[in-house]
Amino acid sequence: MNDLEYWSDCISYGADDCNLVLTQDQVKSLAESVMQGHECYGMSFYSPPSNERYAEIEREWKLKFDKLQNEFDAYINNAETAVRIALRQHRDTKISIDKDGEVFRCNGRSEQIQ
């Protein structure tokens, strides 16, 4: 089936729904007009390419991820600062807290301090 046949079928079905009797020449003429009009549809009703939408979605999730990452980093930094103060460590002392809650001082050599 080519484009003209597709649009001819559409016109025929539409005419049948309205109880409109059209000759084959009339159907063909209307189908050609509709086919030409459809070629200009994209200019009248802009539809962005799917890759633009995918790029927009990716930008959105990257922004959300970056925001969450920044919040998490701030949380870690604040927790380390609070632990450093609670354990009376110098403010320049680098400490880290592992997933089990163990606290390590990292001054060239790691040592567990809590």
Beta strands, then each sheet from edge to edge (+ up, - down):
strand 1: 95-97
strand 2: 103-106
strand 3: 110-112
sheet 1: 1+ 2- 3+
end
